[in-house]
Amino acid sequence: MVNTTVTLSGITLDNPVIPASGTFGFGYEFADIYDINILGSISCKGTTKAPRFGNPTPRIAECTQGLINSVGLQNPGIDKVISEELPKLAKVYSKPVIANISGFSIDDYAYTCEKIDSEPQVGIIEVNISCPNVHNGGMSFGTDAGTALAVTKAVKAVTTKPVYIKLSPNVTDITEIAKACEQGGADGISLINTLMGMRIDLKTKKPVIANKMGGFSGPAILPVAVRMVYQVYEAVNIPIIGMGGISCAEDVIEMMLAGATAVQVGAANLVDPCACKTIIEDLPAVMQKYNINSLQNIIGGSH
């Protein structure tokens, strides 16, 4: 009998498989397809202070072994997430969830994180710092160690729950950003967010996506994600949730060997709504194949 449990900041998960934010809605939408209580946790749709309609359409472009999206953080805003979305999820999911929070200023992040911190369903707050900083010419918070540090400190000052900072891979040195977040008090790191990508329609000779560029995700980015998780594991002493291109149980094992304590499955959910279910069901057999008795024992095992 294999042991699939892992522990994130004192929270024990039945398995390390978590649907990634933005690819699973607020979770309850999938409850009609399968029993979502088999999931380790759920990273809910990215939430901002105010409601957002998102970017103009088209927002999605397909590509080999992945897809490009530019949804633009469409969400109903923190107040409706608390009053409507989380109660709907609570009816069909009994475990602690991960609240994914985005912002366009440090005050935005602090305000929204403080509000979500009081929700009993929320076990971990995941702070997405890949957003454009409106007070700094639109540069992402996650591309500068100083702003990453500032956001982390501001959020930690107003929250009581574990805070995981979700990092952008679109940087020169991922370890510099991760270390700044740890210095700011982060309880963990989530990585990687999407890479930047673009497609051009040969018939129209124009970009496929209205926003021209978007976030590239899917199996093609797995090697980049594994590399960055490996680097960050060696640079910090806080747990990592690894993501980027995971689509099967073998990918979960690989990401954990690189240093992840848990994983998030993103684009695979958009291709197959049962992707997480299949990975969880396949995990014990894959563990046995590679003589793994407990997932806790393989975290960072490749170092």
PAZAPA-4460 file (N, C-alpha, C; in steps of 0.05 Angstrom, whole numbers, plus 32768, in hexadecimal, padded with zeros to 4 digits):
% residues 303
    n_x    n_y    n_z   ca_x   ca_y   ca_z    c_x    c_y    c_z   seq   type   mol
   8011   7FE8   8000   8000   8000   8000   8012   8019   8000     1      M     A
   800E   802A   7FEC   801F   8042   7FEB   8011   8059   7FF9     2      V     A
   8022   806D   8001   8018   8084   8010   801A   809D   7FFE     3      N     A
   8003   80A7   7FF5   8003   80BE   7FE3   8000   80D9   7FF2     4      T     A
   7FFE   80D9   800C   7FFA   80F2   801B   8013   8104   801B     5      T     A
   800E   811E   801B   8023   8132   801E   8019   8147   8030     6      V     A
   802B   8157   803B   8024   816C   804D   802E   8187   8044     7      T     A
   801C   819A   8041   8023   81B6   803A   801D   81C8   8051     8      L     A
   8032   81D3   805D   802F   81E7   8073   801B   81DD   8088     9      S     A
   801E   81C4   8090   800D   81B9   80A5   7FF3   81AD   809C    10      G     A
   7FED   81B0   8082   7FD4   81A6   8078   7FDA   818C   8069    11      I     A
   7FCE   8176   8072   7FD2   815C   8065   7FBF   8158   804E    12      T     A
   7FCA   8152   8036   7FBA   814C   801E   7FBB   812E   8019    13      L     A
   7FA4   8123   8011   7FA2   8107   800B   7FB5   80FF   7FF4    14      D     A
   7FBA   8111   7FE3   7FCD   810D   7FCD   7FD6   8129   7FC4    15      N     A
   7FEC   812A   7FB4   7FF7   8144   7FAD   7FEA   8153   7F95    16      P     A
   7FD4   8148   7F8B   7FC9   8152   7F71   7FB4   8167   7F76    17      V     A
   7FBA   817F   7F6B   7FA9   8197   7F6F   7FA3   81A3   7F54    18      I     A
   7F8A   81A7   7F4C   7F85   81B6   7F34   7F8F   81D3   7F36    19      P     A
   7F9C   81DC   7F21   7FA9   81F7   7F22   7F94   820D   7F1E    20      A     A
   7F99   8224   7F2A   7F88   823B   7F28   7F84   8242   7F0A    21      S     A
   7F6B   8249   7F03   7F65   8252   7EE8   7F5E   823B   7ED5    22      G     A
   7F61   8222   7EDF   7F5B   820B   7ECD   7F45   81F9   7ED8    23      T     A
   7F3A   8201   7EEF   7F27   81F0   7EFD   7F10   8201   7F08    24      F     A
   7F0D   821A   7EFF   7EF8   822B   7F0A   7EFA   822E   7F28    25      G     A
   7EE4   822D   7F35   7EE4   822D   7F53   7EDE   8211   7F5D    26      F     A
   7EE2   81FD   7F4B   7EE2   81E1   7F53   7EC7   81D3   7F51    27      G     A
   7EB1   81E1   7F5A   7E97   81D3   7F5B   7E8D   81CC   7F40    28      Y     A
   7E97   81DA   7F2B   7E8E   81D3   7F10   7E95   81B7   7F08    29      E     A
   7EAB   81AC   7F14   7EB4   8191   7F0E   7EA6   817B   7F1E    30      F     A
   7E97   8184   7F32   7E8B   8170   7F44   7E76   815F   7F36    31      A     A
   7E6B   8168   7F20   7E58   8158   7F10   7E66   8143   7F00    32      D     A
   7E80   8145   7EFD   7E90   8132   7EEC   7E9B   811C   7EFD    33      I     A
   7EA6   8122   7F15   7EB0   810E   7F27   7EB1   8119   7F43    34      Y     A
   7EB6   8108   7F57   7EB7   8110   7F73   7ED1   811F   7F77    35      D     A
   7ED0   813A   7F79   7EE8   814A   7F7B   7EF5   8148   7F96    36      I     A
   7EE9   813A   7FA9   7EF6   8136   7FC3   7F0E   8123   7FC2    37      N     A
   7F12   8117   7FAB   7F2B   8107   7FA7   7F43   8119   7FA4    38      I     A
   7F3F   8132   7F9D   7F55   8144   7F98   7F64   814B   7FB2    39      L     A
   7F7F   814F   7FB0   7F8E   8158   7FC7   7F84   8172   7FD2    40      G     A
   7F80   8185   7FC0   7F74   819F   7FC6   7F6B   81AB   7FAB    41      S     A
   7F62   81C4   7FAC   7F5A   81D2   7F93   7F65   81EE   7F95    42      I     A
   7F74   81F7   7F81   7F7C   8213   7F7F   7F66   8221   7F6F    43      S     A
   7F57   8232   7F7D   7F3F   823F   7F70   7F47   8254   7F5C    44      C     A
   7F34   825B   7F4B   7F39   826E   7F36   7F44   8288   7F41    45      K     A
   7F57   8294   7F33   7F64   82AC   7F3C   7F50   82C2   7F43    46      G     A
   7F53   82CE   7F5A   7F40   82E1   7F64   7F4D   82FC   7F69    47      T     A
   7F40   8312   7F61   7F4A   832D   7F64   7F37   833D   7F76    48      T     A
   7F40   8354   7F7E   7F30   8366   7F8F   7F15   836C   7F82    49      K     A
   7F16   8375   7F6A   7EFD   837D   7F5B   7EF7   8368   7F46    50      A     A
   7EDE   8366   7F3D   7ED7   8354   7F27   7EE6   835B   7F0E    51      P     A
   7EED   8346   7EFE   7EFB   834B   7EE5   7EED   833B   7ECE    52      R     A
   7EE8   8349   7EB8   7EDD   833B   7EA1   7EF3   832B   7E92    53      F     A
   7F0B   8335   7E94   7F21   8327   7E87   7F28   8334   7E6D    54      G     A
   7F3A   8327   7E5E   7F44   8332   7E44   7F30   832D   7E2D    55      N     A
   7F34   833D   7E17   7F23   8339   7E00   7F27   831D   7DF4    56      P     A
   7F14   8313   7DE5   7F17   82F9   7DD7   7F21   82FE   7DBA    57      T     A
   7F2D   82E9   7DAE   7F33   82CF   7DB8   7F49   82CF   7DCD    58      P     A
   7F46   82BC   7DE0   7F59   82BB   7DF7   7F6A   82A1   7DF7    59      R     A
   7F63   828F   7DE6   7F71   8275   7DE6   7F7D   826F   7DCB    60      I     A
   7F95   8264   7DCA   7FA2   825B   7DB2   7FAE   8240   7DB7    61      A     A
   7FA8   822D   7DA6   7FB3   8212   7DA9   7FCF   8211   7D9D    62      E     A
   7FE0   81FF   7DA7   7FFB   81FC   7D9C   8004   81DF   7DA3    63      C     A
   801A   81D7   7D97   8024   81BC   7D9B   802A   81B8   7DB8    64      T     A
   801F   81A3   7DC4   8024   819B   7DDF   801D   81B1   7DF3    65      Q     A
   8009   81C1   7DEE   8001   81D6   7E01   7FED   81E9   7DF6    66      G     A
   7FE9   81FF   7E04   7FD7   8214   7DFB   7FE0   822F   7E07    67      L     A
   7FD6   8244   7DFA   7FDC   825F   7E03   7FC1   826C   7E0C    68      I     A
   7FC1   8278   7E23   7FA8   8285   7E2C   7FAE   82A2   7E35    69      N     A
   7F9A   82B2   7E31   7F9C   82CE   7E3B   7F80   82D5   7E46    70      S     A
   7F78   82C7   7E5B   7F5D   82CA   7E66   7F5B   82E5   7E74    71      V     A
   7F70   82ED   7E82   7F70   8307   7E90   7F63   8308   7EAB    72      G     A
   7F65   82F1   7EB9   7F5B   82F0   7ED5   7F3E   82F7   7ED8    73      L     A
   7F2D   82ED   7EC5   7F10   82F1   7EC7   7F07   82E4   7EE1    74      Q     A
   7EF9   82F3   7EF2   7EEF   82E8   7F0B   7EDA   82FC   7F16    75      N     A
   7EC9   82F3   7F29   7EB4   8305   7F33   7EBD   8318   7F49    76      P     A
   7ED6   8317   7F51   7EE0   8328   7F67   7EDE   831B   7F82    77      G     A
   7EEE   8324   7F95   7EF1   8316   7FAF   7ED6   8314   7FBE    78      I     A
   7EC6   8329   7FBE   7EAD   8328   7FCD   7E9A   8312   7FC4    79      D     A
   7E97   830F   7FAA   7E86   82FA   7F9F   7E92   82DE   7FA2    80      K     A
   7EAD   82DD   7FA1   7EBA   82C3   7FA5   7EB4   82B9   7FC1    81      V     A
   7EB5   82CC   7FD5   7EAF   82C4   7FF1   7E91   82BF   7FF5    82      I     A
   7E80   82CF   7FE9   7E63   82CC   7FEF   7E56   82B6   7FDE    83      S     A
   7E61   82B1   7FC6   7E53   829E   7FB3   7E64   8286   7FAC    84      E     A
   7E7D   828A   7FA2   7E8C   8274   7F97   7E96   8260   7FAC    85      E     A
   7EA1   826A   7FC2   7EAB   8257   7FD7   7E94   8247   7FE4    86      L     A
   7E7D   8254   7FEA   7E67   8244   7FF4   7E5D   822E   7FE1    87      P     A
   7E5D   8233   7FC7   7E56   821E   7FB4   7E6A   8207   7FB5    88      K     A
   7E84   820E   7FB7   7E98   81F9   7FB8   7E96   81E9   7FD1    89      L     A
   7E90   81F6   7FE8   7E8E   81E9   8001   7E78   81D3   8001    90      A     A
   7E64   81D5   7FF0   7E4F   81C1   7FEF   7E58   81A7   7FE3    91      K     A
   7E6E   81A8   7FD3   7E77   8190   7FC5   7E94   8188   7FCB    92      V     A
   7EA2   8199   7FDA   7EBE   8193   7FE0   7EC4   8199   7FFD    93      Y     A
   7ECF   8185   800C   7ED1   8187   8029   7EED   818D   8033    94      S     A
   7F00   8190   8021   7F1C   8194   802A   7F24   81B2   8028    95      K     A
   7F3A   81B9   8035   7F44   81D5   8033   7F4C   81DB   8016    96      P     A
   7F46   81F3   800D   7F4D   81FB   7FF2   7F63   8210   7FF2    97      V     A
   7F6E   8214   7FDA   7F83   8229   7FD6   7F76   8240   7FC8    98      I     A
   7F77   8258   7FD4   7F6C   8270   7FC8   7F81   827E   7FB8    99      A     A
   7F7E   8280   7F9E   7F91   828E   7F8D   7F89   82AB   7F8A   100      N     A
   7F9C   82BD   7F92   7F96   82D9   7F93   7FA9   82E9   7F80   101      I     A
   7F9D   82FB   7F71   7FAD   830C   7F5F   7FA7   8329   7F66   102      S     A
   7FB9   833B   7F5D   7FB6   8357   7F62   7FC6   8368   7F4F   103      G     A
   7FC0   8382   7F4E   7FCD   8394   7F3C   7FDC   83AA   7F4B   104      F     A
   7FDC   83A8   7F66   7FEC   83B9   7F77   7FF0   83AA   7F91   105      S     A
   8003   83B2   7FA1   8008   83A5   7FBB   7FEF   83A7   7FCD   106      I     A
   7FE2   83BF   7FCC   7FC9   83C2   7FDC   7FB4   83AF   7FD4   107      D     A
   7FB1   83AA   7FB9   7F9E   8396   7FAF   7FA3   837A   7FBC   108      D     A
   7FBC   8372   7FBB   7FC3   8358   7FC5   7FBC   8356   7FE3   109      Y     A
   7FC4   836A   7FF2   7FC0   8369   800F   7FA2   8369   8016   110      A     A
   7F93   8379   8008   7F76   837B   800D   7F68   8360   8008   111      Y     A
   7F6E   8355   7FF0   7F60   833C   7FE8   7F69   8324   7FF9   112      T     A
   7F83   8323   7FFF   7F8D   830D   8010   7F82   830E   802C   113      C     A
   7F7F   8326   8037   7F75   832A   8052   7F58   8320   8053   114      E     A
   7F48   8326   803E   7F2C   831E   803E   7F29   82FF   803C   115      K     A
   7F39   82F3   802B   7F37   82D6   8027   7F42   82C7   803F   116      I     A
   7F54   82D3   804E   7F61   82C6   8065   7F4D   82BC   807A   117      D     A
   7F36   82CA   807C   7F23   82C3   8091   7F10   82AC   8089   118      S     A
   7F12   82A3   8070   7F00   828E   8066   7F09   8272   8070   119      E     A
   7EF8   8264   807F   7F00   824A   808B   7F07   8235   8076   120      P     A
   7EFC   8236   805E   7F02   8222   8049   7F1F   8224   803F   121      Q     A
   7F2A   823D   8041   7F44   8242   8035   7F5B   8238   8047   122      V     A
   7F6B   8226   803D   7F81   821B   804D   7F9B   822A   8047   123      G     A
   7F9E   8231   802D   7FB7   823F   8024   7FAF   8256   8012   124      I     A
   7FBD   826C   8013   7FB9   8282   8001   7FD0   8282   7FED   125      I     A
   7FCA   8280   7FD3   7FDE   827F   7FBE   7FDD   829B   7FB0   126      E     A
   7FF3   82A9   7FB1   7FF4   82C4   7FA7   8003   82C5   7F8C   127      V     A
   7FF3   82CB   7F77   7FFE   82CC   7F5C   800C   82E6   7F57   128      N     A
   8026   82E6   7F55   8035   8300   7F51   803E   8303   7F34   129      I     A
   802F   82F5   7F22   8035   82F8   7F05   8024   830F   7EF9   130      S     A
   8016   831E   7F0A   8004   8333   7F00   8014   834D   7EFA   131      C     A
   800A   835D   7EE7   8017   8376   7EE2   8014   838A   7EF8   132      P     A
   8029   8397   7F01   8029   83AB   7F16   8021   83C6   7F0A   133      N     A
   8008   83CE   7F0F   7FFE   83E7   7F02   800D   8400   7F0B   134      V     A
   801B   83FE   7F21   802A   8415   7F2B   8047   8415   7F22   135      H     A
   804E   8401   7F11   806A   83FF   7F08   806B   83F9   7EEB   136      N     A
   805A   8406   7EDB   805B   8404   7EBE   8052   83E9   7EB3   137      G     A
   8044   83D9   7EC4   803A   83C0   7EBA   804C   83A8   7EBE   138      G     A
   8064   83AC   7EC9   8077   8396   7ECD   806B   8383   7EE2   139      M     A
   806E   8369   7EDD   8063   8355   7EF0   8071   8357   7F0A   140      S     A
   8062   8354   7F20   806E   8353   7F3B   8082   833D   7F3E   141      F     A
   807D   8327   7F2F   808E   8310   7F32   80A8   8311   7F23   142      G     A
   80AE   8326   7F14   80C7   8327   7F05   80DC   8337   7F13   143      T     A
   80D6   8341   7F2B   80E9   8351   7F3A   80E9   8348   7F57   144      D     A
   8101   8342   7F61   8103   8337   7F7C   80F9   834B   7F91   145      A     A
   80FD   8365   7F8C   80F4   8379   7F9F   80D6   837B   7FA2   146      G     A
   80C8   837B   7F8B   80AB   837C   7F8C   809F   8362   7F96   147      T     A
   80AC   834B   7F90   80A3   8331   7F9A   80A5   8331   7FB9   148      A     A
   80BB   833C   7FC3   80BF   833E   7FE0   80A9   8350   7FEC   149      L     A
   80A4   8366   7FDF   8090   837A   7FEA   8074   836E   7FEB   150      A     A
   806C   8360   7FD6   8051   8353   7FD6   804F   833E   7FEC   151      V     A
   8064   832E   7FEE   8064   8318   8002   8061   8324   801E   152      T     A
   8071   8338   8024   8070   8345   803F   8054   8351   8044   153      K     A
   8049   835E   8030   802F   836B   8034   8019   8357   8039   154      A     A
   801A   8340   802B   8005   832C   802F   8009   831E   804A   155      V     A
   8022   8317   8051   8027   8309   806A   801F   831B   8082   156      K     A
   8020   8335   807F   8019   8347   8095   7FFB   8346   809C   157      A     A
   7FEA   833D   8089   7FCD   833F   808D   7FC0   8323   808C   158      V     A
   7FD0   830E   808C   7FC4   82F3   808B   7FCF   82E1   80A1   159      T     A
   7FBF   82CC   80A7   7FC7   82B8   80BB   7FCD   829D   80AF   160      T     A
   7FC3   8299   8097   7FC6   827F   808A   7FDF   827D   8079   161      K     A
   7FE8   8265   8072   8000   8262   8062   7FFD   8270   8047   162      P     A
   8012   827E   8040   8013   828D   8026   8028   8281   8014   163      V     A
   801E   8279   7FFC   8030   826E   7FE7   8031   8283   7FD0   164      Y     A
   8048   828A   7FC8   804B   829E   7FB3   804F   828F   7F98   165      I     A
   803E   8295   7F85   803F   8288   7F6B   8050   8299   7F58   166      K     A
   8066   828C   7F4E   807A   829A   7F3F   8077   8298   7F21   167      L     A
   807F   82AD   7F14   8081   82AE   7EF6   809B   82A2   7EED   168      S     A
   809B   8291   7ED8   80B4   8287   7ECD   80C2   829A   7EBB   169      P     A
   80B5   82B1   7EB5   80BF   82C4   7EA1   80D3   82D7   7EAE   170      N     A
   80E8   82CB   7EBA   80FD   82DA   7EC8   8118   82CE   7EC1   171      V     A
   812D   82DE   7EC8   8148   82D5   7EC2   8151   82C0   7ED7   172      T     A
   814B   82C5   7EF1   8154   82B4   7F06   813D   82AE   7F19   173      D     A
   8130   8297   7F17   8119   8290   7F27   8120   828E   7F45   174      I     A
   8139   8287   7F4B   8140   8283   7F67   8142   829E   7F76   175      T     A
   8149   82B3   7F67   814A   82CD   7F74   812F   82D6   7F7E   176      E     A
   811A   82D1   7F6D   80FF   82D9   7F74   80F5   82C7   7F8B   177      I     A
   80FB   82AD   7F8A   80F2   829B   7F9F   80FE   82A2   7FBA   178      A     A
   8118   82A8   7FBA   8125   82AF   7FD3   811A   82C9   7FDE   179      K     A
   8112   82DC   7FCD   8106   82F5   7FD7   80EC   82EF   7FE4   180      A     A
   80DC   82DD   7FD9   80C2   82D6   7FE5   80C6   82C8   8000   181      C     A
   80DA   82B7   8001   80E0   82A9   801B   80E8   82BE   8030   182      E     A
   80F9   82D1   8027   8101   82E6   8039   80EA   82F7   8043   183      Q     A
   80D6   82FA   8032   80BE   830A   8039   80AA   82FB   804B   184      G     A
   80B0   82E1   8050   809F   82D2   8062   808D   82BD   8055   185      G     A
   8091   82B9   803B   8080   82A5   802E   8082   828A   803B   186      A     A
   806C   827C   803C   806B   8261   8048   8071   824C   8033   187      D     A
   806F   8253   8019   8075   8240   8004   8076   824F   7FE9   188      G     A
   807D   8240   7FD5   807F   824A   7FBA   806F   8239   7FA7   189      I     A
   8060   8245   7F94   8053   8237   7F7F   8061   823F   7F65   190      S     A
   8068   822B   7F54   8075   8231   7F3B   8074   8219   7F29   191      L     A
   8071   821E   7F0E   8073   8238   7F01   8058   8240   7EF6   192      I     A
   8054   825A   7EF4   803E   8265   7EE5   8044   8261   7EC7   193      N     A
   8033   826B   7EB6   8037   8267   7E99   804F   8276   7E8E   194      T     A
   805B   826B   7E79   806F   8279   7E69   8060   828C   7E55   195      L     A
   806E   829E   7E49   8062   82B0   7E35   8063   82A3   7E1A   196      M     A
   804D   82A3   7E0B   804C   8297   7DF0   803B   82A7   7DDD   197      G     A
   803C   829F   7DC4   802D   82AD   7DB0   8028   829B   7D98   198      M     A
   8011   829E   7D8B   800C   8290   7D71   8002   82A5   7D5D   199      R     A
   8009   82A0   7D43   8001   82B2   7D2E   7FF1   82A1   7D1A   200      I     A
   7FD9   82AB   7D12   7FC8   829D   7CFF   7FD3   82A2   7CE3   201      D     A
   7FD9   828C   7CD4   7FE5   828F   7CBA   7FD2   829B   7CA5   202      L     A
   7FB8   8296   7CAA   7FA4   82A1   7C97   7FA1   82BF   7C9A   203      K     A
   7F9E   82C8   7CB3   7F99   82E4   7CB7   7FB3   82F4   7CBA   204      T     A
   7FC9   82E4   7CC0   7FE3   82EF   7CC5   7FE4   8302   7CDD   205      K     A
   7FD1   82FC   7CF0   7FCF   830B   7D09   7FD2   82F9   7D21   206      K     A
   7FD8   8304   7D38   7FD9   82F3   7D50   7FBE   82E6   7D55   207      P     A
   7FBE   82CD   7D5E   7FA5   82BE   7D63   7F96   82CA   7D7B   208      V     A
   7FA5   82D1   7D90   7F99   82DC   7DA8   7F96   82FB   7DA6   209      I     A
   7F7F   8305   7DAF   7F7A   8321   7DAE   7F8F   8332   7DBD   210      A     A
   7F99   8327   7DD2   7FAE   8334   7DE2   7FCA   8330   7DD7   211      N     A
   7FCB   8323   7DC0   7FE4   831C   7DB1   7FF4   8306   7DBF   212      K     A
   7FFB   8309   7DD9   800B   82F5   7DE7   7FFB   82EA   7DFF   213      M     A
   8003   82D3   7E08   7FF5   82C7   7E1F   8006   82B3   7E2D   214      G     A
   7FFA   82A6   7E41   8008   8293   7E51   8009   8277   7E44   215      G     A
   8021   826D   7E40   8025   8253   7E33   8027   823D   7E48   216      F     A
   8015   8229   7E46   8015   8213   7E59   8011   81F9   7E4B   217      S     A
   8012   81E3   7E5A   800E   81C9   7E4E   8028   81B8   7E50   218      G     A
   8027   819F   7E46   803D   818C   7E49   8058   8197   7E3F   219      P     A
   8058   81A9   7E2C   8071   81B3   7E21   8082   81C2   7E35   220      A     A
   8075   81CD   7E4A   8085   81DD   7E5D   808E   81CD   7E76   221      I     A
   8088   81B3   7E77   8090   81A3   7E8E   80AE   81A4   7E94   222      L     A
   80BF   81A1   7E80   80DC   81A2   7E86   80E5   81BC   7E92   223      P     A
   80D9   81D2   7E8A   80E0   81EC   7E95   80D7   81EE   7EB2   224      V     A
   80BF   81E4   7EB7   80B4   81E4   7ED3   80C5   81D3   7EE5   225      A     A
   80CC   81BB   7EDC   80DC   81A9   7EED   80F7   81B6   7EF3   226      V     A
   8103   81C3   7EDF   811D   81D0   7EE4   811A   81E7   7EF8   227      R     A
   8105   81F6   7EF7   8102   820D   7F0A   80FC   8203   7F26   228      M     A
   80EB   81EE   7F28   80E5   81E3   7F42   80FF   81D8   7F4F   229      V     A
   810F   81CB   7F3F   8128   81C0   7F48   813A   81D6   7F53   230      Y     A
   813C   81EC   7F44   814D   8203   7F4C   8143   8210   7F66   231      Q     A
   8129   8214   7F67   811D   8221   7F7F   811F   8210   7F97   232      V     A
   811D   81F6   7F94   8120   81E3   7FAB   813B   81E6   7FB8   233      Y     A
   814F   81EB   7FA8   816A   81EE   7FB2   816F   820A   7FBE   234      E     A
   815E   821D   7FB7   8162   8239   7FBF   8153   8241   7FD8   235      A     A
   813C   8233   7FDE   812C   823B   7FF5   8126   8223   8008   236      V     A
   811C   8229   8020   8116   8215   8033   80F9   8213   803A   237      N     A
   80E8   821B   8027   80CB   8219   802A   80BF   8207   8015   238      I     A
   80A8   81FB   801A   809D   81E8   8006   8095   81F4   7FEC   239      P     A
   8095   81E3   7FD7   808F   81EB   7FBC   8077   81DC   7FB2   240      I     A
   8064   81EA   7FA5   804F   81DD   7F95   8058   81E0   7F78   241      I     A
   805E   81C9   7F6B   8068   81CA   7F4F   8052   81C7   7F3B   242      G     A
   8054   81D6   7F25   8040   81D5   7F10   804D   81DD   7EF6   243      M     A
   8040   81D6   7EE0   804A   81DD   7EC6   804C   81C4   7EB4   244      G     A
   8037   81BE   7EA5   8039   81A8   7E92   8033   818C   7E9D   245      G     A
   802A   818A   7EB7   8025   8170   7EC2   800B   8164   7EB6   246      I     A
   800D   814C   7EAC   7FF6   8140   7E9F   7FF3   8122   7EA6   247      S     A
   8005   8117   7EB6   8003   80FA   7EBD   8010   80F5   7ED8   248      C     A
   800C   80DD   7EE3   8017   80D7   7EFD   8036   80D7   7EFD   249      A     A
   8042   80CF   7EE6   805F   80D0   7EE4   806A   80EC   7EE7   250      E     A
   805B   80FF   7EDC   8063   811C   7EDE   8063   8125   7EFB   251      D     A
   8050   811B   7F0A   804E   8122   7F27   8067   8119   7F36   252      V     A
   806F   8100   7F30   8087   80F4   7F3D   809F   8105   7F36   253      I     A
   80A2   810B   7F1C   80B9   811B   7F13   80BA   8136   7F20   254      E     A
   80A3   8143   7F22   80A3   815E   7F2F   80A9   815C   7F4D   255      M     A
   80A1   8147   7F5A   80A7   8144   7F76   80C4   813D   7F7A   256      M     A
   80D0   812D   7F69   80ED   8128   7F6B   80FD   8141   7F67   257      L     A
   80F2   8154   7F57   8100   816E   7F53   80FF   817F   7F6C   258      A     A
   80EA   817A   7F7D   80E9   818A   7F96   80CD   8192   7F9F   259      G     A
   80B8   818C   7F8F   809D   8194   7F96   8091   8182   7FAB   260      A     A
   8083   818E   7FBE   8075   817F   7FD2   8059   8177   7FC8   261      T     A
   804D   8188   7FB7   8034   8182   7FAA   8035   818D   7F8E   262      A     A
   8021   8187   7F7E   8022   8190   7F62   8006   819C   7F5B   263      V     A
   8007   81AD   7F46   7FED   81B6   7F3B   7FEC   81AE   7F1E   264      Q     A
   7FD4   81A6   7F16   7FCF   819E   7EFA   7FBE   81B4   7EED   265      V     A
   7FC8   81BF   7ED8   7FBA   81D6   7ECB   7FAE   81D0   7EB0   266      G     A
   7FBD   81D4   7E9B   7FB2   81D1   7E80   7FA5   81B6   7E7A   267      A     A
   7FAF   81A1   7E87   7FA4   8186   7E83   7F86   8186   7E89   268      A     A
   7F7D   8196   7E9D   7F60   8197   7EA3   7F4F   81A2   7E8C   269      N     A
   7F5B   81B3   7E7C   7F4D   81BF   7E66   7F4A   81AC   7E4F   270      L     A
   7F5C   8198   7E4D   7F5C   8184   7E39   7F4A   816D   7E41   271      V     A
   7F4C   8165   7E5B   7F3D   814F   7E66   7F33   8156   7E82   272      D     A
   7F19   815B   7E85   7F0F   8162   7EA0   7F15   814E   7EB6   273      P     A
   7F1B   8135   7EAE   7F21   8121   7EC2   7F40   811D   7EC5   274      C     A
   7F50   812F   7EBC   7F6D   812C   7EBD   7F77   8127   7ED9   275      A     A
   7F6E   8137   7EED   7F77   8134   7F08   7F6E   811A   7F14   276      C     A
   7F56   8112   7F0E   7F4B   80F8   7F18   7F5C   80E1   7F0E   277      K     A
   7F63   80E2   7EF4   7F73   80CD   7EE8   7F8F   80CB   7EF4   278      T     A
   7F9B   80E3   7EF8   7FB6   80E4   7F04   7FB5   80D8   7F20   279      I     A
   7FA1   80DF   7F30   7F9F   80D5   7F4C   7F9B   80B7   7F4C   280      I     A
   7F8A   80AD   7F3A   7F85   8090   7F38   7F9E   8081   7F2F   281      E     A
   7FAE   808D   7F1D   7FC6   8080   7F13   7FDE   8081   7F26   282      D     A
   7FDE   8094   7F38   7FF5   8099   7F49   7FFF   8080   7F59   283      L     A
   7FEE   8071   7F66   7FF8   805A   7F76   8007   8046   7F65   284      P     A
   7FFD   8040   7F4D   800A   802C   7F3C   8025   8037   7F32   285      A     A
   8026   8050   7F2C   8040   805C   7F23   8054   805D   7F3A   286      V     A
   804A   8062   7F52   805C   8061   7F69   8068   8045   7F6D   287      M     A
   8057   8031   7F6A   8060   8015   7F6D   8074   800E   7F57   288      Q     A
   806F   8018   7F3F   8081   8012   7F28   809E   801C   7F2E   289      K     A
   80A0   8033   7F3C   80BA   803F   7F42   80C3   803B   7F5F   290      Y     A
   80B6   8027   7F6C   80BE   801F   7F87   80BC   8036   7F9B   291      N     A
   80A7   8046   7F99   80A2   805C   7FAB   808C   8054   7FBE   292      I     A
   8092   8053   7FD8   807E   804C   7FEC   806F   8064   7FF6   293      N     A
   807D   807B   7FF8   8071   8093   8003   807A   80AC   7FF3   294      S     A
   8068   80BC   7FEB   806F   80D4   7FDB   807F   80E8   7FEC   295      L     A
   807A   80E8   8006   8089   80FA   8018   80A7   80F5   8015   296      Q     A
   80AF   80DC   8010   80CB   80D5   8010   80DA   80DC   7FF6   297      N     A
   80CB   80E4   7FE1   80D9   80EA   7FC8   80DC   8108   7FC2   298      I     A
   80D0   8119   7FD4   80D2   8136   7FCF   80EF   813F   7FCE   299      I     A
   80F7   814A   7FB7   8113   8153   7FB4   8126   813C   7FB0   300      G     A
   811C   8124   7FAA   812D   810C   7FA9   8142   810C   7F93   301      G     A
   813F   811E   7F80   8153   811E   7F6A   816B   8130   7F70   302      S     A
   816B   813C   7F88   8182   814F   7F8F   8198   813F   7F9C   303      H     A
***
